Amino acid sequence: MSLPTVQSAKEAALEKYGPDGYDGANGDGSLVWQFIPFKSSEQEPCPYGMGCVEYKVLAPNGCSDAYLKLNFLDAAGTVLGWSNDTATLGPGQAAVMKFVDTSGVSEPGQGPGRRGEMHVTVSASATTGRTR
């Protein structure tokens, strides 16, 4: 007899929000995110000609401190730079977070994983509780 598989909170969040394009979640499922292609010609340009990366972040139950940190890596996995952003989100509220690559390995419009020479890892945390 096999035991039933228990779905983690992260897996449950990705199953629920994956059809809406969210492809990342933190361990407890309190934040989900998706990459948004950045086109500086259509949006606020990146400062100093650097590359920018944007993620849409959703807090299904709300959180008083949604925090995302991106590491910009070379092909060998060495961290060359990082960027972070934070927001307060009500239940079901989303925010677009913009990350500026100061390492010089990315270009506008590049995304997570290997895109040209840019690699990105995402770390996320949320302080849940009352939001106003």
Secondary structure, 3 states (H helix, E strand, C coil): CCCCCCCCHHHHHHHHHHHHCCCEECCCCCCEEEEECCCCCCCCCCHHHCEEEEEEEEECCCEEEEEEEEEEECCCCCEEEEEEEEEEECCCEEEEEEEEECCCCCCCCCCCCCECCEEEEEEEEEECCCCC
